[in-house]
Amino acid sequence: MTAAARVAFESVLPARRFSSYRGQRHFPGWYWAATTGSLVGFESWLERDRLMLLDHDRHVAGLASQPFRVTWQGATRRISHTPDYFARLVDGAGLVIDVRPAHRVKPEDAEKFSATEAMCRAIGCWTYVLVHEPEPVLMANIRWLSGYRHPRYRVGAVVDRLREVFGRPRMLVEGASAAGDPLVVLPTLFHLLWCGDLSTELTAPLDDGSLVSGAEASRG
């Protein structure tokens, strides 16, 4: 177990291939993660949404999909399970994630998830989570902001102006207008909201009236 803790699972290739075939009901693909600057695989829209949430999370420093396979002896046969994601946190700890709609967790799935959680507890510096559908409004906002996650939207002069303007909480459109031409400013503003350099309440619909502040101000 201690040897597993030393492996950089956030940098490994997937332990198995993503299936793709005519008529399949889920949608596999690749997501470009700003956290790693690389593609990370997903096997459903729900997994893709979770990837976006992990990519947005400032506590996440590394991220990989299908990172390893866990195998153990069951009552009558050997059982294996491949978690959906491994995230390396900024403090060096590991986070193992499975993504499953709440109504689709069957008894055999619960057994696999429980065994994987027990493995993480034994390792000590890893945490295991089983996640379901995200909150809809939060996810809608994250999907929007993810369109501005690429560093090309980080325009230095605009970043400095926005940090100055939102030194105190202001409505999004008011602050954008104060910083310059909104058509020029808004992409960088959304990028800063994605990165966490600026902050707003993402469990409410993001619109012109959203109250935006500097991240430090929002924590204080």
N, C-alpha and C positions, 0 to 999 in steps of 0.2 A: 504493500500500500504506500509506503513512504517513497518508493521509487516512482510510482505514478505521479506523486505530487511534484516531482522535479521535472516532468516532461512538459514541454511548451505546447500543450494541446491546442492553444489558440493559433498555432502556425501550421498545423498538420493538414494534409489532404483528407477529404471525406473517406471514412472507413468503408463505404459502399457507394455504388453508383446510384444516381437518381433515375428511376424508371420513367420511360416515356413511351407511350403506345397509343394507337388509335382508339378513341372512345373512352379514354380514362377520364375520371370525374374530378380529379384534383389537378392542380396546375403547377408543375415544377418549373424552376427557373433560377436565374442568378441575379443577385442584388449587389450593386456597387456600394460598399460600406465606406463612409468617410473616415470611420475610426481606424480602419486598417489600410485604406487606399487600395483595396482589392475586392474581387468578387467573392460573395458568400452564397452558397446554394440554399434553396428552399424547395419544399415539396407541396406546398399549398399556399393559398392566399393568406390563411391564418398564420402560417410560419413566416411568410414574408412580412406581415404586419408586426410580428414579434421581433423580427430582425430590425425593422425600422425603430422600434422602441429601444432595443438594445443599442443601436447605433447612435441614437439621440442621448442616451444615458451617459452623463459625464463621469460616472464611476467605472465605466467599461473602457479598458485599454486595448483589448484584443478579442477576436471573435472568430470562431470556426464552426462549420456545420458538420453533423454526423462525425464527431471527432474520434470516437473509439467504440468498440463493441465490448459489452460486459457479458460474460458467460458464467453460468453456475449450474450445479446439479440440482434438478427438481426431484419431485417424488418418484417419477417414472422415466424422466428423460432430461437431457441437458437443455437448458433454456438460455437464450441470448437476447440482448436488447442493445440497440444503438440509440443513445440520446440524440435529440435534435440539435442542440447547440452546446458549445463550451465557451464561456466568456472569462477572460482574465481581467480582474478588477485592478484599479490603480494601486491598491494596497498590496497587490501580489496574490491575493486569494483567488480561488477558482469558483465559478458558478456554472453548474450543470443544469440545463433546461430541457424539459420536454413540453411540447405544445400539443394540446388535444382539446377539441370541443368538449365541454362538460358532459353533454349527453352521449358522447361516444367513448367514455371510459368504461370498458368492460372489466369483469373480474380478472381475466388473464392480464389485461393491461395494468390494472392496479397492482397486481403481484410484481410485475416487472418494474414499475415505478417505485414500489416500496423497496425492492432489492437494490435498485440504483441509489436511492436515498440512503440506505444503510451503508453502502460502499462509501458514499461521500462523507458520512459521519465518521467512518473508520479512518479515512484519510486525514480528517481533522481540519484542514485548511480549505476544504471545498464545501459549498452549500448546494443543495439540490432543490429545485422548484419545479412544480407542475403548473403550467399556466393554461388558461382557457381563453375565451373571447375577451378582447380588451374593451374598455368603456368606449362606446361609439363616438361621442363628441371628441374625446381625447384622441382617438385614432384618426378621425377626420382631420384634426389639426396637424397631427404628426405627418400624415401623408402629404398635406400641403407643404409644410416646412421642409420635408425631405427633398422636394424639388429644388431647394436652394442649399443643399448640403455641400456641394462641391466648393473647394477653396477659391475657384474663379470669382465667386460672388463676394469675396472678402477684399473690397477695394479700400486700401489704407486710409486715404483722406476721408472717405465717407464713414469708415469705422470710427475714426476719431471724432468726427462731427456728431455722429449718433450717440456715442458715449457721453459727450458733453450735453447734448440736448436731453437725453433721458437720465441725466444725473438726478433728476427728480421725476416721480411718476407722471406720465402724460399719456393722453389718448394716442393710439397708434398713428392715426392719420394726421393729427395735430403735430406730433413730433417729426413725422416724415416731412411735412411741409416746412417746418422750421429748419430742418437740416438741408433743404435744397429742393430740387425738382423731384416730386414723388416717383416719377417714372425711373429716375436714376437711383434714387435712394432706397426704394422699397426692396429690391432684390437683396441688397446688403443687410437691410433691417431684418428680413426673414432669415437670412443666413445667421445673423447674430442670435436670433431667437432659437434657431436650431442648435447652435453651438452652446447656448446657455450664457453667452456674454450679456445678452439682454434677457429679461424675464417677463412673462405674462401668465395669466391663469389659463392653462390649456384644457381644463375640464369644462370651460365655457366656450361657446362658438367664437372663433377668432375673426374679428371684423374691425372696421374703422374705429370703433369706440373702445376697443380693448385697451386696458390700462397697462402700459409698458414701463419698465424701470430697469436700471442697471442691476445686474445679478447681485452685486454686493448690497445694494439698497433693499432688494426684495428679501434677502436673508436677514437683514438687520431689522 
